[in-house]
Amino acid sequence: DRHLRNEAIHARPPSTTYRMQKIARRYRVPLLVTLSIVLLLIAGVVVSRSQAVRAMSAEQLAEDRRRQAENAVNREIEQKNKAQEQTKRAESALREVERQLRVANSQRLAALSAESRPDYPARSAYLATEAIYATQSTGDAIVANAENALRQSLQRVGGFPLSGHDNMISSLLFSH
């Protein structure tokens, strides 16, 4: 435009924008391919990062749930052990009560044996024998008054028949 009006032309170097536009027009296809690759790489990094964050969150959640399940199993084991321990204590207490009941029953039978001795010596011997059996079943030592009651009853009766035998029991020897 200036040269048509005979004015001075001021020369200057081409601007960066101009040079970029010229390069873009000249190398349009390679530039579009390169730009597409760069955009795909950026998109891949963004997607990979979001998937990594998601995977770490899922892993943390799984670890938390595993710990919770492990804690629940440990609590269950503790409760089971406590229940077994309480069961053992209860069974032991029950055995002791049963043993005490047998001893008390033995003592009661020995007392009944002593009461019935003058009038019913055979019954007295039988009751004393039952008193001894009651304590022997516990594994305890024979109650002394049951032993004495049986001895005295046998002396009074003159013997006691033993089932399955022809001979009479006339004396006893107890070992403790």
Order of alpha helices (4+ residues) and beta strands (2+ residues): alpha-alpha-alpha-alpha-beta-beta
